[in-house]
């Protein structure tokens, strides 16, 4: 995860502060788990790498509409590379 984002636990969820835009997003618990996996993948991790981790670590298909929507949101804010 880049230095651009600061993460803080917020209950079971996660607050993500974007230093470049000064925007804060609050992620639900499921989103926090995915962002944690993204951090474990290392900086510059691709969507493919994250999807592999989601499938292997969470035993969930990354192709579900809810996960695809969340991955799209991560791309839009710059947390996830294609």
ABEGO torsion letter per residue (X at the ends): XBAABBBBBBEABBBBBBAAAGBBBBBBAAAAAAAAAAAAAEBGBBAAAAAAAAAAAAGBBAABAAAAAAAAAAAAAGABBX
